[in-house]
Amino acid sequence: MGAPEAFPYEDIVDLPHPVSRRHRPMPLLNRAAQFAPFAALTGYHEAIEETARQAMMARESGGVTAEAWDEDPADATEGCLPDAPPADIL
């Protein structure tokens, strides 16, 4: 058996964090904005909510039984919902 491998960053792991003399640190609000989620599809969330609303209306109107809904909501609402909700791809 060979010797255990050395930790690959052993030479720099204990060094202090570098601080730029030219640039001020970025404000935390701006740093957080870099990692905030974004809407890749405009209107997608609204389309999903509208489809869910229409499905619930179809179920509540008596057109769909609870048993059919529980088995397969897609089959139970066939013909009650629009074919494809509008969504813009950016």
C-alpha positions in Angstrom: 0.0 0.0 0.0 1.2 3.5 -0.9 1.4 6.6 1.2 -1.9 8.5 1.7 -2.4 11.3 -0.9 -1.8 14.8 0.3 -4.8 17.3 0.4 -4.6 19.1 -3.0 -5.0 22.6 -1.5 -2.9 22.1 1.5 -0.6 25.0 0.6 -3.4 27.6 0.3 -6.2 26.5 2.6 -5.0 28.6 5.6 -4.2 31.8 3.7 -6.2 34.9 4.5 -9.0 35.9 2.0 -7.7 38.3 -0.5 -9.2 41.9 -0.4 -8.9 44.2 -3.4 -7.3 47.6 -2.9 -9.1 48.9 -6.0 -12.6 47.6 -5.8 -15.1 48.0 -2.9 -16.9 44.8 -1.9 -20.2 44.2 -3.7 -23.2 45.0 -1.5 -25.0 42.0 -0.1 -28.2 42.9 -1.9 -26.4 42.9 -5.3 -24.7 39.6 -4.5 -28.0 38.0 -3.6 -29.6 39.3 -6.8 -27.0 37.3 -8.8 -28.4 34.0 -7.4 -32.1 34.9 -7.4 -34.4 32.7 -9.5 -35.6 34.2 -12.8 -38.6 33.4 -15.0 -37.3 31.6 -18.1 -40.8 31.3 -19.5 -42.9 34.5 -19.2 -46.5 33.6 -18.5 -45.8 30.0 -17.6 -46.6 30.3 -13.9 -49.9 32.2 -14.7 -50.8 29.5 -17.4 -50.3 26.7 -14.8 -52.4 28.5 -12.3 -55.2 29.1 -14.8 -55.1 25.5 -15.9 -55.3 24.4 -12.3 -58.2 26.8 -11.7 -60.1 25.5 -14.7 -59.5 21.9 -13.6 -60.8 22.6 -10.2 -63.9 24.3 -11.7 -64.5 21.2 -13.9 -64.2 19.0 -10.9 -66.5 21.2 -8.7 -69.1 21.6 -11.4 -70.0 17.9 -11.1 -68.5 16.9 -14.4 -65.7 14.9 -12.8 -66.1 12.4 -10.0 -63.7 12.4 -7.1 -62.7 8.8 -7.9 -61.9 9.7 -11.5 -60.0 12.7 -10.4 -57.9 10.7 -7.9 -57.1 8.0 -10.5 -55.9 10.3 -13.2 -56.7 14.0 -13.2 -55.5 14.4 -16.8 -58.0 11.8 -18.1 -60.7 13.1 -15.8 -60.5 16.6 -17.2 -60.2 15.6 -20.9 -62.0 18.2 -22.9 -62.5 20.5 -20.0 -59.2 22.3 -20.3 -57.5 24.2 -23.1 -55.2 22.2 -25.3 -52.1 24.3 -24.7 -51.7 27.3 -22.4 -50.0 30.2 -24.0 -46.4 30.8 -22.9 -43.7 33.0 -24.3 -40.2 31.5 -24.5 -37.5 34.1 -23.9 
